[in-house]
Amino acid sequence: MYKEGDDTEMATIYDFEVSRENGEKYQLSKYEGKTILVVNTATKCGLAPQFAELEELYEKYKDDGLVILGFPSNQFKQELANGQEAAQACQATYGVSFPMHELTVVNGKETAPLFQYLKKEAPGELGNSIKWNFTKFLVDPSGKVLRRFAPKTKPKAFEKEIQEALPHTK
């Protein structure tokens, strides 16, 4: 398991522990063999309607091995007080059924280890920082980060890439 400050190379996303919105911790290795889309979210962001597309893709492909993981972040001052409130808002407003997590720091000195890894594996056009809410990272079933998608890129715009990354297509 990855420890903060560990300089050893990470092999995959599966080495990380994360916390659901209710505080329950788990290893991402539980999704080994699945295609994962990690998204930093914010319920009060102008891009929040992307939750509807994310949920649609999740419903369409979850039986084929897609998992979408939402990580609310208040780094851009557009999120509710905590992960539980954010998850409840997503469920009530957009029908979100994919896993949501605790508020997560995605930039700066306090960046969560998972997002340190994702940014290193798939840097953005302007370097490693996450520019805005709804930055999306596509991870293949072996745990390799395939691609980073910009906040304004709607999830359905890369549906073909999701399909190609699904475990049943290998």
Backbone as ProteinMPNN parsed JSONL, in Angstrom:
{"seq_chain_A": "MYKEGDDTEMATIYDFEVSRENGEKYQLSKYEGKTILVVNTATKCGLAPQFAELEELYEKYKDDGLVILGFPSNQFKQELANGQEAAQACQATYGVSFPMHELTVVNGKETAPLFQYLKKEAPGELGNSIKWNFTKFLVDPSGKVLRRFAPKTKPKAFEKEIQEALPHTK", "coords_chain_A": {"N_chain_A": [[0.835, -1.179, 0.0], [0.444, 2.265, -0.689], [2.232, 4.811, 0.925], [2.142, 8.114, 2.184], [4.623, 10.313, 1.025], [6.24, 8.319, 0.151], [8.709, 7.377, -2.023], [8.906, 5.421, -3.875], [8.191, 3.922, -7.018], [4.864, 3.804, -8.142], [2.887, 1.097, -9.081], [0.235, 0.699, -9.908], [-3.115, 2.067, -9.749], [-4.338, 0.616, -7.862], [-3.034, 0.485, -5.463], [-3.892, 2.313, -3.63], [-5.685, 3.664, -0.825], [-8.92, 4.818, -0.141], [-11.632, 6.957, 0.998], [-15.057, 6.512, 1.446], [-18.023, 8.607, 1.24], [-19.222, 8.339, 3.698], [-17.16, 7.923, 5.407], [-16.105, 5.372, 5.441], [-13.326, 3.417, 4.838], [-11.489, 2.002, 2.089], [-9.655, -0.204, -0.101], [-8.591, 0.576, -3.371], [-8.051, -1.601, -4.846], [-10.183, -3.278, -4.814], [-11.502, -2.865, -7.135], [-10.026, -4.022, -9.075], [-9.367, -5.2, -12.33], [-11.462, -3.94, -13.475], [-12.687, -1.176, -15.467], [-11.975, 2.098, -14.644], [-13.274, 5.291, -13.975], [-12.178, 8.159, -12.702], [-13.278, 11.029, -11.088], [-12.97, 14.412, -10.185], [-15.232, 16.217, -8.37], [-17.865, 18.742, -7.975], [-20.669, 19.959, -6.491], [-21.827, 22.473, -6.724], [-20.828, 23.6, -8.96], [-20.702, 25.027, -12.24], [-20.395, 23.055, -14.095], [-21.662, 20.885, -13.083], [-23.96, 19.61, -14.243], [-22.78, 17.549, -15.67], [-22.845, 15.346, -14.043], [-25.19, 13.978, -14.688], [-24.643, 12.852, -17.231], [-22.449, 11.275, -16.509], [-23.698, 9.458, -14.77], [-25.456, 8.26, -16.56], [-23.66, 6.95, -18.312], [-22.473, 5.24, -16.447], [-24.651, 3.604, -15.682], [-25.14, 2.415, -18.145], [-22.786, 0.96, -18.698], [-21.884, -0.367, -16.399], [-22.366, -3.08, -15.908], [-20.663, -4.162, -17.704], [-18.229, -3.731, -16.653], [-17.457, -1.111, -15.92], [-16.567, 1.356, -13.579], [-17.389, 4.269, -11.932], [-15.927, 6.769, -10.057], [-16.596, 9.246, -7.838], [-15.074, 12.096, -6.533], [-15.603, 14.496, -4.457], [-14.537, 17.873, -4.264], [-13.522, 20.802, -2.609], [-11.757, 22.646, -3.503], [-12.071, 24.623, -5.347], [-13.945, 26.164, -4.31], [-16.667, 25.396, -4.605], [-18.245, 23.45, -3.488], [-20.262, 21.523, -1.208], [-20.468, 21.303, 2.433], [-19.385, 18.797, 3.282], [-18.458, 15.395, 2.318], [-20.686, 13.673, 2.583], [-22.934, 15.378, 2.399], [-22.5, 16.321, -0.196], [-22.694, 13.926, -1.685], [-25.38, 13.249, -1.156], [-26.674, 15.417, -2.39], [-25.947, 14.953, -5.046], [-27.192, 12.515, -5.528], [-29.894, 13.196, -5.114], [-30.336, 15.293, -6.974], [-29.246, 14.453, -9.461], [-29.554, 11.735, -9.625], [-27.415, 10.09, -9.023], [-25.727, 7.057, -8.69], [-23.293, 5.889, -8.588], [-20.203, 5.275, -6.76], [-19.459, 7.7, -4.302], [-17.206, 9.901, -2.585], [-15.282, 11.085, 0.322], [-14.689, 14.629, 0.901], [-12.026, 15.793, -1.047], [-8.662, 16.775, -1.408], [-7.201, 18.116, -4.239], [-5.14, 19.592, -5.311], [-2.037, 21.279, -4.521], [-0.073, 21.391, -1.393], [-1.368, 19.608, 0.31], [-2.461, 17.64, -1.269], [-4.33, 14.762, -1.981], [-2.957, 11.455, -1.872], [-3.868, 9.704, -3.966], [-4.64, 11.504, -6.003], [-2.215, 12.795, -6.425], [-0.833, 10.743, -7.649], [-2.474, 10.22, -9.936], [-2.251, 12.654, -11.349], [0.459, 12.673, -11.88], [0.717, 10.441, -13.536], [-0.887, 11.14, -15.691], [-0.418, 13.934, -16.838], [-1.717, 17.282, -17.165], [-2.404, 19.7, -19.808], [-1.315, 22.042, -18.899], [0.606, 21.304, -17.087], [0.96, 19.596, -13.904], [-1.146, 20.34, -12.176], [-4.64, 20.317, -11.256], [-6.977, 21.831, -13.164], [-9.661, 22.573, -12.819], [-12.926, 21.741, -11.473], [-14.355, 18.531, -12.268], [-12.354, 17.292, -13.753], [-11.278, 14.436, -15.383], [-10.164, 11.073, -15.091], [-9.242, 8.28, -16.894], [-8.916, 4.876, -16.318], [-7.444, 1.784, -17.048], [-8.365, -1.792, -16.974], [-6.108, -3.053, -15.876], [-5.113, -1.254, -14.155], [-3.686, 0.865, -15.115], [-3.28, 4.283, -15.848], [-4.945, 5.689, -18.434], [-5.751, 8.074, -19.73], [-6.308, 11.591, -19.35], [-9.027, 13.775, -19.006], [-10.249, 16.971, -19.837], [-11.938, 19.442, -17.748], [-14.168, 20.662, -19.102], [-14.729, 18.814, -21.057], [-17.241, 16.805, -22.005], [-18.586, 13.836, -20.556], [-19.82, 11.985, -22.388], [-18.5, 12.568, -24.705], [-16.193, 11.093, -24.763], [-17.011, 8.497, -24.79], [-16.528, 6.364, -26.565], [-13.844, 5.794, -26.037], [-14.056, 4.892, -23.444], [-15.581, 2.58, -23.902], [-13.703, 1.089, -25.397], [-11.85, 0.581, -23.428], [-13.071, -1.109, -21.674], [-13.236, -4.158, -19.777], [-14.359, -6.403, -21.082], [-13.763, -6.049, -23.72], [-11.222, -6.72, -24.167]], "CA_chain_A": [[0.0, 0.0, 0.0], [1.173, 3.518, -0.794], [2.31, 5.683, 2.099], [2.513, 9.462, 1.803], [6.052, 10.549, 1.106], [6.922, 7.157, -0.413], [9.284, 7.746, -3.309], [8.951, 4.289, -4.797], [7.259, 4.027, -8.138], [3.591, 3.104, -7.984], [2.594, 0.277, -10.247], [-1.14, 0.909, -10.363], [-4.065, 2.788, -8.907], [-4.861, -0.316, -6.855], [-2.262, 0.589, -4.231], [-4.398, 3.407, -2.813], [-6.854, 3.551, 0.042], [-9.759, 6.013, -0.204], [-12.748, 6.939, 1.948], [-16.4, 6.841, 0.949], [-18.585, 9.81, 1.862], [-19.587, 8.035, 5.09], [-15.929, 7.706, 6.162], [-15.641, 3.984, 5.282], [-12.104, 3.317, 4.038], [-11.311, 0.763, 1.337], [-8.578, -0.242, -1.088], [-9.056, 0.602, -4.76], [-7.841, -2.938, -5.419], [-11.484, -3.953, -4.94], [-11.962, -2.664, -8.517], [-9.059, -4.612, -9.998], [-10.007, -5.88, -13.454], [-12.53, -3.09, -14.005], [-12.309, 0.114, -16.005], [-12.349, 3.095, -13.647], [-13.242, 6.706, -14.329], [-12.072, 8.953, -11.475], [-13.69, 12.401, -11.39], [-13.083, 15.345, -9.059], [-16.55, 16.809, -8.583], [-18.347, 19.82, -7.115], [-22.11, 20.042, -6.744], [-22.254, 23.843, -7.025], [-20.071, 24.015, -10.133], [-21.478, 25.142, -13.47], [-20.247, 21.808, -14.864], [-22.355, 19.816, -12.351], [-24.834, 18.784, -15.086], [-22.048, 16.361, -16.14], [-23.256, 14.208, -13.22], [-26.231, 13.239, -15.409], [-23.968, 12.036, -18.249], [-21.657, 10.261, -15.814], [-24.623, 8.436, -14.287], [-25.956, 7.542, -17.736], [-22.593, 6.038, -18.738], [-22.333, 4.225, -15.406], [-25.763, 2.66, -15.826], [-25.002, 1.724, -19.436], [-21.608, 0.094, -18.788], [-21.43, -0.974, -15.129], [-22.386, -4.541, -16.025], [-19.533, -4.526, -18.565], [-16.988, -3.526, -15.918], [-17.112, 0.282, -15.662], [-16.821, 1.937, -12.265], [-17.117, 5.699, -11.861], [-15.673, 7.167, -8.677], [-16.673, 10.68, -7.668], [-14.33, 12.64, -5.406], [-15.91, 15.906, -4.291], [-13.44, 18.718, -3.807], [-13.89, 22.201, -2.419], [-10.586, 23.448, -3.846], [-12.483, 25.748, -6.179], [-15.01, 26.811, -3.517], [-17.956, 25.112, -5.225], [-18.752, 22.201, -2.936], [-20.954, 21.593, 0.069], [-19.616, 21.215, 3.627], [-18.685, 17.524, 3.422], [-18.73, 14.381, 1.307], [-22.045, 13.14, 2.712], [-23.855, 16.354, 1.822], [-22.274, 16.33, -1.636], [-23.262, 12.693, -2.234], [-26.835, 13.351, -1.09], [-27.088, 16.358, -3.423], [-25.77, 14.283, -6.343], [-28.241, 11.496, -5.636], [-31.205, 13.849, -5.218], [-30.439, 16.134, -8.167], [-28.857, 13.795, -10.712], [-29.767, 10.286, -9.548], [-26.107, 9.425, -8.995], [-25.658, 5.8, -7.936], [-21.899, 5.43, -8.512], [-19.594, 5.606, -5.469], [-18.968, 9.04, -3.995], [-16.188, 9.841, -1.544], [-15.105, 12.247, 1.183], [-14.055, 15.776, 0.264], [-10.661, 15.424, -1.379], [-7.786, 17.844, -1.88], [-6.654, 17.67, -5.524], [-3.989, 20.433, -5.65], [-1.313, 21.879, -3.404], [0.728, 20.571, -0.475], [-2.204, 18.604, 0.973], [-3.09, 16.799, -2.283], [-4.511, 13.348, -1.632], [-2.019, 10.6, -2.608], [-4.46, 9.208, -5.214], [-4.581, 12.548, -7.028], [-0.794, 12.979, -6.759], [-0.526, 9.668, -8.593], [-3.202, 10.428, -11.2], [-1.679, 13.803, -12.055], [1.788, 12.266, -12.356], [0.541, 9.478, -14.623], [-1.561, 11.785, -16.817], [-0.35, 15.377, -16.626], [-2.57, 18.108, -18.014], [-1.696, 20.544, -20.769], [-0.607, 23.094, -18.175], [1.367, 20.698, -15.995], [0.321, 18.601, -13.057], [-2.289, 20.748, -11.368], [-5.986, 20.134, -11.785], [-7.399, 23.174, -13.522], [-11.02, 22.887, -12.381], [-13.765, 20.583, -11.168], [-14.729, 17.622, -13.347], [-11.239, 16.675, -14.455], [-11.602, 13.015, -15.381], [-9.04, 10.177, -15.382], [-9.678, 6.949, -17.322], [-7.957, 3.861, -15.888], [-7.793, 0.492, -17.65], [-8.555, -2.877, -15.998], [-4.849, -3.442, -15.225], [-4.772, -0.198, -13.22], [-2.875, 1.886, -15.792], [-4.004, 5.501, -16.215], [-4.907, 5.808, -19.889], [-5.925, 9.429, -20.244], [-6.929, 12.636, -18.54], [-9.948, 14.581, -19.793], [-10.434, 18.319, -19.298], [-13.219, 19.678, -17.089], [-15.275, 20.965, -20.022], [-14.997, 17.67, -21.933], [-18.392, 16.074, -21.477], [-18.315, 12.392, -20.51], [-20.241, 11.266, -23.587], [-17.556, 12.864, -25.782], [-15.164, 10.05, -24.795], [-17.673, 7.202, -24.575], [-15.841, 5.343, -27.364], [-12.627, 5.419, -25.321], [-14.514, 4.079, -22.318], [-15.941, 1.266, -24.462], [-12.476, 0.382, -25.779], [-11.106, 0.233, -22.22], [-13.822, -2.061, -20.854], [-12.579, -5.472, -19.713], [-14.903, -7.403, -22.02], [-13.267, -5.794, -25.07], [-9.802, -7.105, -24.22]], "C_chain_A": [[0.88, 1.243, 0.0], [1.112, 4.296, 0.503], [2.741, 7.064, 1.613], [4.004, 9.663, 2.001], [6.876, 9.397, 0.548], [7.43, 7.529, -1.806], [9.319, 6.588, -4.304], [7.899, 4.466, -5.882], [5.999, 3.204, -7.854], [3.346, 2.309, -9.256], [1.207, 0.592, -10.799], [-1.94, 1.732, -9.357], [-4.525, 1.922, -7.726], [-4.129, -0.257, -5.514], [-2.815, 1.632, -3.255], [-5.624, 3.033, -2.0], [-7.597, 4.882, -0.039], [-10.9, 5.868, 0.798], [-14.041, 7.354, 1.275], [-16.928, 8.055, 1.698], [-18.975, 9.602, 3.318], [-18.364, 7.744, 5.963], [-15.364, 6.297, 6.06], [-14.445, 3.948, 4.336], [-12.07, 1.984, 3.294], [-10.172, 0.912, 0.341], [-9.18, -0.209, -2.487], [-8.83, -0.736, -5.453], [-9.158, -3.711, -5.526], [-12.04, -3.813, -6.359], [-10.98, -3.228, -9.542], [-9.797, -5.397, -11.08], [-11.157, -5.093, -14.047], [-11.932, -1.82, -14.604], [-12.838, 1.164, -15.039], [-12.271, 4.494, -14.264], [-13.283, 7.479, -13.018], [-12.374, 10.405, -11.84], [-13.639, 13.24, -10.115], [-14.328, 16.187, -9.327], [-16.811, 17.992, -7.657], [-19.81, 20.06, -7.464], [-22.588, 21.441, -7.11], [-21.517, 24.43, -8.228], [-20.999, 24.109, -11.34], [-21.397, 23.896, -14.338], [-20.987, 20.641, -14.207], [-23.357, 19.025, -13.202], [-24.121, 17.568, -15.697], [-22.376, 15.137, -15.287], [-24.276, 13.35, -13.961], [-25.612, 12.333, -16.474], [-23.126, 10.941, -17.609], [-22.556, 9.124, -15.342], [-25.163, 7.6, -15.446], [-24.921, 6.521, -18.231], [-22.402, 4.912, -17.722], [-23.423, 3.167, -15.539], [-25.605, 1.803, -17.081], [-23.892, 0.671, -19.419], [-21.188, -0.591, -17.491], [-21.426, -2.495, -15.194], [-21.268, -5.063, -16.929], [-18.196, -4.243, -17.896], [-16.567, -2.087, -15.698], [-17.482, 0.668, -14.237], [-16.482, 3.415, -12.373], [-16.988, 6.051, -10.388], [-15.653, 8.686, -8.588], [-15.952, 11.116, -6.402], [-14.632, 14.131, -5.3], [-14.706, 16.664, -3.755], [-13.953, 20.145, -3.655], [-12.722, 23.124, -2.744], [-10.961, 24.691, -4.634], [-13.712, 26.44, -5.582], [-16.402, 26.621, -4.124], [-18.557, 23.799, -4.713], [-19.403, 22.453, -1.592], [-19.98, 21.294, 1.206], [-18.827, 19.919, 3.751], [-19.133, 16.534, 2.35], [-20.141, 13.826, 1.377], [-23.065, 14.094, 2.117], [-23.726, 16.382, 0.3], [-22.906, 15.097, -2.284], [-24.792, 12.748, -2.243], [-27.363, 14.294, -2.164], [-26.998, 15.717, -4.811], [-26.868, 13.248, -6.571], [-29.599, 12.146, -5.869], [-31.368, 14.597, -6.536], [-30.211, 15.375, -9.465], [-29.052, 12.282, -10.695], [-28.488, 9.485, -9.491], [-26.16, 8.174, -8.115], [-24.234, 5.258, -7.86], [-21.283, 5.916, -7.203], [-19.087, 7.045, -5.386], [-18.085, 8.938, -2.752], [-16.16, 11.1, -0.692], [-14.531, 13.41, 0.377], [-12.569, 15.487, 0.122], [-9.888, 16.645, -1.866], [-7.083, 17.344, -3.144], [-5.439, 18.474, -5.987], [-3.302, 20.91, -4.377], [-0.61, 20.874, -2.515], [-0.069, 19.435, 0.146], [-2.902, 17.654, -0.01], [-3.157, 15.344, -1.818], [-3.565, 12.489, -2.474], [-2.589, 10.069, -3.935], [-4.336, 10.254, -6.314], [-3.155, 12.946, -7.361], [-0.424, 11.986, -7.855], [-1.186, 9.917, -9.953], [-2.587, 11.567, -12.009], [-0.289, 13.483, -12.608], [1.672, 11.354, -13.577], [-0.081, 10.094, -15.877], [-1.566, 13.297, -16.598], [-1.291, 16.115, -17.581], [-1.725, 18.949, -18.958], [-0.857, 21.613, -20.072], [0.171, 22.54, -16.989], [0.521, 19.778, -15.145], [-0.933, 19.054, -12.328], [-3.613, 20.449, -12.071], [-6.572, 21.528, -11.947], [-8.746, 23.55, -12.916], [-11.731, 21.593, -12.007], [-14.08, 19.801, -12.445], [-13.579, 17.277, -14.288], [-11.459, 15.175, -14.29], [-10.375, 12.193, -15.788], [-9.59, 8.796, -15.714], [-8.563, 5.943, -17.037], [-8.383, 2.507, -16.451], [-7.878, -0.613, -16.589], [-7.276, -3.363, -15.309], [-4.394, -2.387, -14.219], [-3.932, 0.911, -13.813], [-3.765, 3.078, -16.154], [-3.828, 5.709, -17.716], [-4.889, 7.255, -20.355], [-6.592, 10.331, -19.219], [-7.815, 13.462, -19.469], [-10.211, 15.899, -19.079], [-11.818, 18.486, -18.674], [-14.386, 19.893, -18.049], [-15.587, 19.829, -20.989], [-16.116, 16.846, -21.316], [-18.121, 14.577, -21.544], [-18.718, 11.631, -21.779], [-19.305, 11.496, -24.762], [-16.45, 11.809, -25.857], [-15.756, 8.67, -24.485], [-16.973, 6.091, -25.342], [-14.56, 4.871, -26.657], [-12.956, 4.577, -24.088], [-14.823, 2.668, -22.822], [-14.693, 0.444, -24.782], [-11.688, -0.095, -24.555], [-11.831, -0.808, -21.352], [-13.188, -3.445, -20.892], [-13.099, -6.474, -20.725], [-14.392, -7.208, -23.434], [-11.811, -6.223, -25.214], [-9.648, -8.495, -24.791]], "O_chain_A": [[1.941, 1.26, 0.624], [0.048, 4.42, 1.109], [3.599, 7.179, 0.737], [4.576, 9.241, 3.006], [8.102, 9.498, 0.481], [6.652, 7.948, -2.664], [9.722, 6.769, -5.453], [6.857, 5.086, -5.669], [6.069, 2.066, -7.39], [3.571, 2.795, -10.364], [1.028, 0.735, -12.008], [-1.471, 2.039, -8.26], [-5.033, 2.431, -6.727], [-4.559, -0.878, -4.541], [-2.265, 1.813, -2.169], [-6.461, 2.227, -2.404], [-6.98, 5.947, -0.008], [-11.109, 4.799, 1.371], [-14.121, 8.396, 0.624], [-16.334, 8.48, 2.689], [-19.054, 10.559, 4.088], [-18.508, 7.364, 7.125], [-14.259, 6.042, 6.539], [-14.531, 4.386, 3.189], [-12.554, 0.969, 3.794], [-9.779, 2.025, -0.011], [-10.168, -0.891, -2.756], [-9.366, -0.972, -6.535], [-9.234, -4.699, -6.257], [-12.943, -4.554, -6.746], [-11.089, -2.945, -10.735], [-10.723, -6.156, -10.794], [-11.768, -5.531, -15.022], [-10.806, -1.441, -14.282], [-14.008, 1.131, -14.657], [-11.324, 4.825, -14.977], [-14.289, 7.463, -12.307], [-11.798, 10.947, -12.784], [-14.189, 12.845, -9.087], [-14.457, 16.796, -10.389], [-16.084, 18.218, -6.69], [-20.139, 20.334, -8.618], [-23.636, 21.591, -7.738], [-21.588, 25.635, -8.473], [-21.967, 23.356, -11.446], [-22.233, 23.697, -15.22], [-20.946, 19.522, -14.72], [-23.588, 17.853, -12.907], [-24.782, 16.653, -16.188], [-22.208, 14.007, -15.745], [-24.232, 12.123, -13.871], [-26.008, 11.176, -16.608], [-23.087, 9.813, -18.101], [-22.209, 7.953, -15.498], [-25.308, 6.383, -15.329], [-25.26, 5.377, -18.532], [-22.192, 3.76, -18.102], [-23.139, 1.969, -15.51], [-25.904, 0.609, -17.069], [-24.024, -0.383, -20.042], [-20.209, -1.338, -17.494], [-20.563, -3.134, -14.592], [-20.962, -6.256, -16.923], [-17.144, -4.482, -18.487], [-15.42, -1.846, -15.322], [-18.567, 0.347, -13.752], [-15.407, 3.774, -12.852], [-17.832, 5.679, -9.573], [-14.798, 9.338, -9.188], [-16.192, 10.571, -5.325], [-13.996, 14.943, -5.972], [-13.96, 16.168, -2.911], [-14.728, 20.628, -4.482], [-12.704, 24.273, -2.301], [-10.252, 25.697, -4.593], [-14.415, 27.192, -6.257], [-17.21, 27.549, -4.157], [-19.293, 23.124, -5.434], [-19.137, 23.455, -0.927], [-18.797, 21.058, 0.963], [-17.712, 19.929, 4.271], [-20.059, 16.798, 1.583], [-20.739, 13.535, 0.341], [-23.969, 13.663, 1.401], [-24.729, 16.458, -0.41], [-23.575, 15.209, -3.311], [-25.425, 12.343, -3.218], [-28.387, 14.009, -2.785], [-27.876, 15.92, -5.649], [-27.403, 13.126, -7.673], [-30.367, 11.7, -6.722], [-32.433, 14.537, -7.15], [-30.897, 15.617, -10.458], [-28.735, 11.617, -11.681], [-28.474, 8.315, -9.872], [-26.579, 8.224, -6.958], [-23.981, 4.281, -7.154], [-21.783, 6.866, -6.6], [-18.387, 7.532, -6.274], [-18.208, 7.997, -1.968], [-16.902, 12.052, -0.935], [-13.959, 13.209, -0.695], [-11.93, 14.997, 1.054], [-10.403, 17.448, -2.643], [-6.45, 16.288, -3.134], [-4.776, 18.087, -6.949], [-3.9, 20.942, -3.302], [-0.546, 19.682, -2.817], [0.502, 18.396, 0.478], [-3.831, 16.943, 0.373], [-2.176, 14.781, -1.332], [-3.385, 12.758, -3.662], [-1.861, 9.993, -4.925], [-3.965, 9.924, -7.44], [-2.896, 13.397, -8.477], [0.21, 12.338, -8.849], [-0.531, 9.834, -10.992], [-2.423, 11.448, -13.224], [0.089, 13.966, -13.675], [2.438, 11.483, -14.533], [0.167, 9.63, -16.99], [-2.586, 13.874, -16.221], [-1.611, 15.623, -18.663], [-0.495, 18.915, -18.914], [0.178, 22.036, -20.586], [0.37, 23.238, -15.995], [-0.496, 19.247, -15.592], [-1.718, 18.21, -11.897], [-3.688, 20.344, -13.296], [-6.652, 22.301, -10.992], [-8.959, 24.703, -12.54], [-11.205, 20.497, -12.2], [-14.07, 20.348, -13.548], [-13.793, 17.003, -15.469], [-11.783, 14.701, -13.202], [-9.642, 12.563, -16.706], [-10.317, 8.205, -14.916], [-7.42, 6.128, -17.455], [-9.549, 2.126, -16.343], [-7.505, -0.394, -15.437], [-7.35, -4.017, -14.268], [-3.41, -2.59, -13.509], [-3.504, 1.813, -13.091], [-4.858, 2.908, -16.694], [-2.712, 5.881, -18.207], [-4.127, 7.626, -21.247], [-7.334, 9.88, -18.347], [-7.412, 13.807, -20.58], [-10.376, 15.933, -17.859], [-12.756, 17.767, -19.021], [-15.475, 19.362, -17.829], [-16.608, 19.873, -21.675], [-15.958, 16.264, -20.243], [-17.492, 14.103, -22.49], [-18.007, 10.715, -22.192], [-19.304, 10.718, -25.716], [-15.832, 11.645, -26.909], [-15.063, 7.789, -23.976], [-16.834, 4.982, -24.825], [-14.237, 3.684, -26.68], [-12.214, 3.659, -23.739], [-14.377, 1.682, -22.235], [-14.63, -0.747, -24.478], [-10.941, -1.07, -24.641], [-11.251, -1.327, -20.398], [-12.661, -3.86, -21.925], [-12.337, -7.325, -21.184], [-14.559, -8.091, -24.274], [-11.235, -6.093, -26.294], [-8.528, -8.99, -24.914]]}, "name": "protein", "num_of_chains": 1, "seq": "MYKEGDDTEMATIYDFEVSRENGEKYQLSKYEGKTILVVNTATKCGLAPQFAELEELYEKYKDDGLVILGFPSNQFKQELANGQEAAQACQATYGVSFPMHELTVVNGKETAPLFQYLKKEAPGELGNSIKWNFTKFLVDPSGKVLRRFAPKTKPKAFEKEIQEALPHTK"}
